[in-house]
Amino acid sequence: MCGRYQFSFGEFDETRQIANAIDRKYGAGSWMAGEIFPSMRAPILLSHSSNVLPELMTWGFRGSKSLVINARAETAAEKPMFRESVERMRCVVPSTGFFEWDKQKRKYLFTMPVKGPVYMAGLYTLIDGDSCFVILTTEANSSMKDVHHRMPLVLTPDQLIPWLTETKTAAEYLMMVPPLLHKVSTDAQTSLR
C-alpha cells in the first residue's frame, strides 16, 4: 500500500522540470512539493501526442464511503471503479520516493538504488469535474517484504511510454515484479539495504 510519497523538485533534473512545467501551467502556489498526502493535488504524467507532459491532479478517487487512493494491479481491470481507467486513462505518478510503515510503526522511505525519480503506475479519471488519480499497488518484492506486503507498481524510465500508450503492454506490466528499491529508515535516518 502507498499512503504517502515524496516529491522534492530540487532533487533531480526530471522532477525539477516537472515542477517548473506545472508552475508555468497552473501558477506558482497551485500545489505543494514535499510529502504528498491523499487528497492533495500533485503532478502526474500523461501522454499527449507522443509526448509525456505533466498535469496536476488530486490524489484519490472518491468512493461511496471513502477516498480510494490505491488500486490493486492484479484486479484493477476487473473492478468497475477502475476498468475504464485501465483501458484508456493510465498515468505515471512521479516521485522522489514513497513511504511505508512496518508493524512497529517505523517509517521508511523507498527510493531507486541509482539516483533518479521513482515512477509509479497510476490510473486517473474525472469525478464531479475534478481530475483524480490512484496509485497501482502489487505484491511486495524482496526489497519491501520485511516492511509491508504491498508496494506501488514501480516503472523504470523505459517503461513510461509503453505504460501510457500501449494497452497490451500495460496489461502485461500489471503482472510484473517491480524493480528492487533502496530503503532508508526515516526515524534513525540510517540507510538499509
ChimeraX commands (.cxc) that place a marker at each C-alpha (Angstrom):
marker #1 position 0.00,0.00,0.00 radius 0.5
marker #1 position 1.17,3.51,-0.66 radius 0.5
marker #1 position -0.35,6.11,1.65 radius 0.5
marker #1 position 2.23,8.88,1.27 radius 0.5
marker #1 position 5.03,9.74,-1.05 radius 0.5
marker #1 position 7.60,12.46,-1.58 radius 0.5
marker #1 position 8.06,14.88,-4.43 radius 0.5
marker #1 position 11.15,17.06,-3.98 radius 0.5
marker #1 position 11.51,19.18,-7.09 radius 0.5
marker #1 position 15.14,20.14,-6.45 radius 0.5
marker #1 position 16.49,16.61,-6.08 radius 0.5
marker #1 position 16.64,15.50,-9.73 radius 0.5
marker #1 position 16.60,17.25,-13.11 radius 0.5
marker #1 position 13.49,15.29,-14.08 radius 0.5
marker #1 position 11.46,16.36,-11.03 radius 0.5
marker #1 position 12.66,19.95,-11.35 radius 0.5
marker #1 position 11.47,20.03,-14.98 radius 0.5
marker #1 position 8.09,18.56,-13.97 radius 0.5
marker #1 position 7.67,21.11,-11.15 radius 0.5
marker #1 position 8.61,24.01,-13.43 radius 0.5
marker #1 position 6.14,22.86,-16.11 radius 0.5
marker #1 position 3.36,22.56,-13.51 radius 0.5
marker #1 position 4.10,26.04,-12.14 radius 0.5
marker #1 position 4.05,27.51,-15.67 radius 0.5
marker #1 position 0.74,25.85,-16.50 radius 0.5
marker #1 position -1.14,26.22,-13.20 radius 0.5
marker #1 position 0.71,29.06,-11.47 radius 0.5
marker #1 position 3.13,29.16,-8.56 radius 0.5
marker #1 position 1.47,28.02,-5.35 radius 0.5
marker #1 position -1.05,25.77,-7.11 radius 0.5
marker #1 position 0.42,22.75,-5.29 radius 0.5
marker #1 position 2.90,21.94,-2.53 radius 0.5
marker #1 position 6.09,19.93,-3.03 radius 0.5
marker #1 position 7.38,17.73,-0.20 radius 0.5
marker #1 position 5.46,14.92,1.44 radius 0.5
marker #1 position 2.31,14.21,-0.58 radius 0.5
marker #1 position -0.79,13.07,1.32 radius 0.5
marker #1 position -4.07,11.65,-0.05 radius 0.5
marker #1 position -6.48,14.34,-1.32 radius 0.5
marker #1 position -3.60,16.70,-2.17 radius 0.5
marker #1 position -3.01,17.96,-5.70 radius 0.5
marker #1 position 0.20,16.61,-7.18 radius 0.5
marker #1 position 1.95,16.25,-10.55 radius 0.5
marker #1 position 1.22,13.23,-12.71 radius 0.5
marker #1 position 2.44,12.40,-16.22 radius 0.5
marker #1 position 0.17,11.79,-19.23 radius 0.5
marker #1 position 0.76,11.04,-22.88 radius 0.5
marker #1 position -0.21,13.85,-25.28 radius 0.5
marker #1 position 0.54,13.32,-28.98 radius 0.5
marker #1 position 3.52,11.05,-28.27 radius 0.5
marker #1 position 4.92,13.47,-25.66 radius 0.5
marker #1 position 4.87,12.91,-21.91 radius 0.5
marker #1 position 3.52,16.01,-20.21 radius 0.5
marker #1 position 2.86,16.82,-16.56 radius 0.5
marker #1 position -0.61,17.67,-15.28 radius 0.5
marker #1 position -1.88,18.50,-11.80 radius 0.5
marker #1 position -4.48,16.13,-10.30 radius 0.5
marker #1 position -5.96,15.25,-6.92 radius 0.5
marker #1 position -4.79,12.04,-5.25 radius 0.5
marker #1 position -7.75,9.75,-4.67 radius 0.5
marker #1 position -11.00,8.63,-6.27 radius 0.5
marker #1 position -14.00,9.48,-4.11 radius 0.5
marker #1 position -15.80,6.21,-3.46 radius 0.5
marker #1 position -19.26,5.84,-1.98 radius 0.5
marker #1 position -17.89,5.72,1.57 radius 0.5
marker #1 position -14.24,6.76,1.44 radius 0.5
marker #1 position -11.35,8.13,-0.57 radius 0.5
marker #1 position -9.71,5.38,-2.64 radius 0.5
marker #1 position -6.00,6.13,-3.10 radius 0.5
marker #1 position -4.69,2.78,-4.39 radius 0.5
marker #1 position -5.85,0.08,-6.79 radius 0.5
marker #1 position -4.60,-3.50,-6.84 radius 0.5
marker #1 position -2.75,-4.01,-10.13 radius 0.5
marker #1 position -3.77,-7.67,-10.25 radius 0.5
marker #1 position -7.53,-6.94,-10.19 radius 0.5
marker #1 position -7.96,-3.30,-11.32 radius 0.5
marker #1 position -9.11,-4.27,-14.83 radius 0.5
marker #1 position -11.98,-6.27,-13.31 radius 0.5
marker #1 position -13.25,-3.57,-10.92 radius 0.5
marker #1 position -15.98,-1.19,-12.15 radius 0.5
marker #1 position -14.26,1.78,-10.46 radius 0.5
marker #1 position -11.01,1.23,-12.40 radius 0.5
marker #1 position -11.92,-0.74,-15.54 radius 0.5
marker #1 position -12.19,2.23,-17.93 radius 0.5
marker #1 position -9.06,3.85,-16.49 radius 0.5
marker #1 position -7.03,0.66,-17.00 radius 0.5
marker #1 position -8.17,0.58,-20.61 radius 0.5
marker #1 position -7.51,4.19,-21.61 radius 0.5
marker #1 position -6.72,6.52,-18.68 radius 0.5
marker #1 position -3.32,5.45,-17.39 radius 0.5
marker #1 position -0.86,7.88,-15.84 radius 0.5
marker #1 position 2.52,7.90,-14.17 radius 0.5
marker #1 position 2.98,9.33,-10.68 radius 0.5
marker #1 position 6.48,10.82,-10.43 radius 0.5
marker #1 position 8.10,10.96,-7.01 radius 0.5
marker #1 position 11.43,11.10,-5.26 radius 0.5
marker #1 position 10.38,8.15,-3.10 radius 0.5
marker #1 position 7.44,6.71,-1.19 radius 0.5
marker #1 position 6.86,5.98,2.48 radius 0.5
marker #1 position 5.74,2.85,4.25 radius 0.5
marker #1 position 5.42,1.84,7.89 radius 0.5
marker #1 position 6.23,-1.53,9.42 radius 0.5
marker #1 position 4.20,-3.27,12.14 radius 0.5
marker #1 position 6.09,-1.35,14.83 radius 0.5
marker #1 position 5.01,1.94,13.15 radius 0.5
marker #1 position 8.55,2.73,11.99 radius 0.5
marker #1 position 8.56,4.87,8.86 radius 0.5
marker #1 position 10.75,4.06,5.83 radius 0.5
marker #1 position 11.48,5.90,2.61 radius 0.5
marker #1 position 11.88,3.75,-0.51 radius 0.5
marker #1 position 13.89,5.15,-3.44 radius 0.5
marker #1 position 15.59,3.87,-6.57 radius 0.5
marker #1 position 19.03,2.32,-5.92 radius 0.5
marker #1 position 20.53,4.56,-8.61 radius 0.5
marker #1 position 19.76,8.25,-8.17 radius 0.5
marker #1 position 16.62,9.20,-10.01 radius 0.5
marker #1 position 12.86,9.56,-9.62 radius 0.5
marker #1 position 10.56,6.73,-8.57 radius 0.5
marker #1 position 7.86,6.45,-11.22 radius 0.5
marker #1 position 4.67,4.74,-10.01 radius 0.5
marker #1 position 2.00,3.38,-12.34 radius 0.5
marker #1 position -1.33,5.11,-11.85 radius 0.5
marker #1 position -4.84,5.50,-13.17 radius 0.5
marker #1 position -6.89,8.67,-13.48 radius 0.5
marker #1 position -10.48,9.72,-14.02 radius 0.5
marker #1 position -12.75,12.75,-13.84 radius 0.5
marker #1 position -15.07,12.85,-10.81 radius 0.5
marker #1 position -17.50,15.79,-10.45 radius 0.5
marker #1 position -15.26,17.95,-12.64 radius 0.5
marker #1 position -12.10,17.11,-10.69 radius 0.5
marker #1 position -9.25,15.12,-12.30 radius 0.5
marker #1 position -8.18,12.45,-9.81 radius 0.5
marker #1 position -5.59,9.67,-9.72 radius 0.5
marker #1 position -4.81,6.48,-7.81 radius 0.5
marker #1 position -1.54,4.58,-7.48 radius 0.5
marker #1 position -1.45,0.95,-8.55 radius 0.5
marker #1 position -0.03,-1.47,-5.99 radius 0.5
marker #1 position 1.24,-5.02,-6.30 radius 0.5
marker #1 position 2.73,-7.75,-4.14 radius 0.5
marker #1 position 5.89,-6.55,-2.41 radius 0.5
marker #1 position 9.22,-7.68,-3.82 radius 0.5
marker #1 position 12.19,-8.72,-1.65 radius 0.5
marker #1 position 13.31,-5.11,-1.05 radius 0.5
marker #1 position 9.95,-4.30,0.57 radius 0.5
marker #1 position 8.55,-7.53,2.09 radius 0.5
marker #1 position 10.01,-7.02,5.56 radius 0.5
marker #1 position 8.13,-3.72,5.89 radius 0.5
marker #1 position 4.81,-4.33,4.07 radius 0.5
marker #1 position 3.19,-7.00,1.88 radius 0.5
marker #1 position 2.16,-4.49,-0.84 radius 0.5
marker #1 position 4.08,-1.83,-2.76 radius 0.5
marker #1 position 3.48,0.61,-5.63 radius 0.5
marker #1 position 3.84,-0.76,-9.14 radius 0.5
marker #1 position 7.14,0.98,-9.90 radius 0.5
marker #1 position 8.06,1.58,-13.54 radius 0.5
marker #1 position 11.54,2.05,-14.95 radius 0.5
marker #1 position 12.10,5.10,-17.21 radius 0.5
marker #1 position 11.98,2.95,-20.37 radius 0.5
marker #1 position 8.55,1.61,-19.34 radius 0.5
marker #1 position 6.84,5.01,-19.07 radius 0.5
marker #1 position 5.82,5.47,-22.73 radius 0.5
marker #1 position 4.61,1.87,-23.19 radius 0.5
marker #1 position 2.59,2.12,-19.93 radius 0.5
marker #1 position 0.94,5.32,-21.10 radius 0.5
marker #1 position 0.32,4.41,-24.75 radius 0.5
marker #1 position 0.18,0.63,-25.29 radius 0.5
marker #1 position -2.84,-1.12,-23.81 radius 0.5
marker #1 position -1.49,-4.64,-24.38 radius 0.5
marker #1 position 1.92,-3.83,-22.86 radius 0.5
marker #1 position 0.25,-2.03,-19.95 radius 0.5
marker #1 position -1.78,-5.18,-19.21 radius 0.5
marker #1 position 1.48,-7.14,-19.03 radius 0.5
marker #1 position 3.01,-4.55,-16.68 radius 0.5
marker #1 position 0.09,-5.06,-14.27 radius 0.5
marker #1 position 1.51,-8.52,-13.52 radius 0.5
marker #1 position 5.23,-7.70,-13.37 radius 0.5
marker #1 position 7.52,-7.65,-10.34 radius 0.5
marker #1 position 8.75,-4.09,-9.69 radius 0.5
marker #1 position 12.48,-3.29,-9.55 radius 0.5
marker #1 position 14.32,-3.60,-6.24 radius 0.5
marker #1 position 14.43,-0.42,-4.18 radius 0.5
marker #1 position 16.67,1.22,-1.60 radius 0.5
marker #1 position 15.23,1.55,1.93 radius 0.5
marker #1 position 16.05,4.29,4.46 radius 0.5
marker #1 position 14.66,4.48,7.98 radius 0.5
marker #1 position 13.30,8.00,8.44 radius 0.5
marker #1 position 13.34,7.57,12.25 radius 0.5
marker #1 position 17.05,6.94,12.57 radius 0.5
marker #1 position 17.99,8.43,9.16 radius 0.5
marker #1 position 20.07,5.32,8.53 radius 0.5
marker #1 position 20.43,3.59,5.22 radius 0.5
marker #1 position 19.22,-0.02,4.99 radius 0.5
marker #1 position 19.59,-2.40,2.06 radius 0.5
marker link #1:1,2 radius 0.2
marker link #1:2,3 radius 0.2
marker link #1:3,4 radius 0.2
marker link #1:4,5 radius 0.2
marker link #1:5,6 radius 0.2
marker link #1:6,7 radius 0.2
marker link #1:7,8 radius 0.2
marker link #1:8,9 radius 0.2
marker link #1:9,10 radius 0.2
marker link #1:10,11 radius 0.2
marker link #1:11,12 radius 0.2
marker link #1:12,13 radius 0.2
marker link #1:13,14 radius 0.2
marker link #1:14,15 radius 0.2
marker link #1:15,16 radius 0.2
marker link #1:16,17 radius 0.2
marker link #1:17,18 radius 0.2
marker link #1:18,19 radius 0.2
marker link #1:19,20 radius 0.2
marker link #1:20,21 radius 0.2
marker link #1:21,22 radius 0.2
marker link #1:22,23 radius 0.2
marker link #1:23,24 radius 0.2
marker link #1:24,25 radius 0.2
marker link #1:25,26 radius 0.2
marker link #1:26,27 radius 0.2
marker link #1:27,28 radius 0.2
marker link #1:28,29 radius 0.2
marker link #1:29,30 radius 0.2
marker link #1:30,31 radius 0.2
marker link #1:31,32 radius 0.2
marker link #1:32,33 radius 0.2
marker link #1:33,34 radius 0.2
marker link #1:34,35 radius 0.2
marker link #1:35,36 radius 0.2
marker link #1:36,37 radius 0.2
marker link #1:37,38 radius 0.2
marker link #1:38,39 radius 0.2
marker link #1:39,40 radius 0.2
marker link #1:40,41 radius 0.2
marker link #1:41,42 radius 0.2
marker link #1:42,43 radius 0.2
marker link #1:43,44 radius 0.2
marker link #1:44,45 radius 0.2
marker link #1:45,46 radius 0.2
marker link #1:46,47 radius 0.2
marker link #1:47,48 radius 0.2
marker link #1:48,49 radius 0.2
marker link #1:49,50 radius 0.2
marker link #1:50,51 radius 0.2
marker link #1:51,52 radius 0.2
marker link #1:52,53 radius 0.2
marker link #1:53,54 radius 0.2
marker link #1:54,55 radius 0.2
marker link #1:55,56 radius 0.2
marker link #1:56,57 radius 0.2
marker link #1:57,58 radius 0.2
marker link #1:58,59 radius 0.2
marker link #1:59,60 radius 0.2
marker link #1:60,61 radius 0.2
marker link #1:61,62 radius 0.2
marker link #1:62,63 radius 0.2
marker link #1:63,64 radius 0.2
marker link #1:64,65 radius 0.2
marker link #1:65,66 radius 0.2
marker link #1:66,67 radius 0.2
marker link #1:67,68 radius 0.2
marker link #1:68,69 radius 0.2
marker link #1:69,70 radius 0.2
marker link #1:70,71 radius 0.2
marker link #1:71,72 radius 0.2
marker link #1:72,73 radius 0.2
marker link #1:73,74 radius 0.2
marker link #1:74,75 radius 0.2
marker link #1:75,76 radius 0.2
marker link #1:76,77 radius 0.2
marker link #1:77,78 radius 0.2
marker link #1:78,79 radius 0.2
marker link #1:79,80 radius 0.2
marker link #1:80,81 radius 0.2
marker link #1:81,82 radius 0.2
marker link #1:82,83 radius 0.2
marker link #1:83,84 radius 0.2
marker link #1:84,85 radius 0.2
marker link #1:85,86 radius 0.2
marker link #1:86,87 radius 0.2
marker link #1:87,88 radius 0.2
marker link #1:88,89 radius 0.2
marker link #1:89,90 radius 0.2
marker link #1:90,91 radius 0.2
marker link #1:91,92 radius 0.2
marker link #1:92,93 radius 0.2
marker link #1:93,94 radius 0.2
marker link #1:94,95 radius 0.2
marker link #1:95,96 radius 0.2
marker link #1:96,97 radius 0.2
marker link #1:97,98 radius 0.2
marker link #1:98,99 radius 0.2
marker link #1:99,100 radius 0.2
marker link #1:100,101 radius 0.2
marker link #1:101,102 radius 0.2
marker link #1:102,103 radius 0.2
marker link #1:103,104 radius 0.2
marker link #1:104,105 radius 0.2
marker link #1:105,106 radius 0.2
marker link #1:106,107 radius 0.2
marker link #1:107,108 radius 0.2
marker link #1:108,109 radius 0.2
marker link #1:109,110 radius 0.2
marker link #1:110,111 radius 0.2
marker link #1:111,112 radius 0.2
marker link #1:112,113 radius 0.2
marker link #1:113,114 radius 0.2
marker link #1:114,115 radius 0.2
marker link #1:115,116 radius 0.2
marker link #1:116,117 radius 0.2
marker link #1:117,118 radius 0.2
marker link #1:118,119 radius 0.2
marker link #1:119,120 radius 0.2
marker link #1:120,121 radius 0.2
marker link #1:121,122 radius 0.2
marker link #1:122,123 radius 0.2
marker link #1:123,124 radius 0.2
marker link #1:124,125 radius 0.2
marker link #1:125,126 radius 0.2
marker link #1:126,127 radius 0.2
marker link #1:127,128 radius 0.2
marker link #1:128,129 radius 0.2
marker link #1:129,130 radius 0.2
marker link #1:130,131 radius 0.2
marker link #1:131,132 radius 0.2
marker link #1:132,133 radius 0.2
marker link #1:133,134 radius 0.2
marker link #1:134,135 radius 0.2
marker link #1:135,136 radius 0.2
marker link #1:136,137 radius 0.2
marker link #1:137,138 radius 0.2
marker link #1:138,139 radius 0.2
marker link #1:139,140 radius 0.2
marker link #1:140,141 radius 0.2
marker link #1:141,142 radius 0.2
marker link #1:142,143 radius 0.2
marker link #1:143,144 radius 0.2
marker link #1:144,145 radius 0.2
marker link #1:145,146 radius 0.2
marker link #1:146,147 radius 0.2
marker link #1:147,148 radius 0.2
marker link #1:148,149 radius 0.2
marker link #1:149,150 radius 0.2
marker link #1:150,151 radius 0.2
marker link #1:151,152 radius 0.2
marker link #1:152,153 radius 0.2
marker link #1:153,154 radius 0.2
marker link #1:154,155 radius 0.2
marker link #1:155,156 radius 0.2
marker link #1:156,157 radius 0.2
marker link #1:157,158 radius 0.2
marker link #1:158,159 radius 0.2
marker link #1:159,160 radius 0.2
marker link #1:160,161 radius 0.2
marker link #1:161,162 radius 0.2
marker link #1:162,163 radius 0.2
marker link #1:163,164 radius 0.2
marker link #1:164,165 radius 0.2
marker link #1:165,166 radius 0.2
marker link #1:166,167 radius 0.2
marker link #1:167,168 radius 0.2
marker link #1:168,169 radius 0.2
marker link #1:169,170 radius 0.2
marker link #1:170,171 radius 0.2
marker link #1:171,172 radius 0.2
marker link #1:172,173 radius 0.2
marker link #1:173,174 radius 0.2
marker link #1:174,175 radius 0.2
marker link #1:175,176 radius 0.2
marker link #1:176,177 radius 0.2
marker link #1:177,178 radius 0.2
marker link #1:178,179 radius 0.2
marker link #1:179,180 radius 0.2
marker link #1:180,181 radius 0.2
marker link #1:181,182 radius 0.2
marker link #1:182,183 radius 0.2
marker link #1:183,184 radius 0.2
marker link #1:184,185 radius 0.2
marker link #1:185,186 radius 0.2
marker link #1:186,187 radius 0.2
marker link #1:187,188 radius 0.2
marker link #1:188,189 radius 0.2
marker link #1:189,190 radius 0.2
marker link #1:190,191 radius 0.2
marker link #1:191,192 radius 0.2
marker link #1:192,193 radius 0.2
view
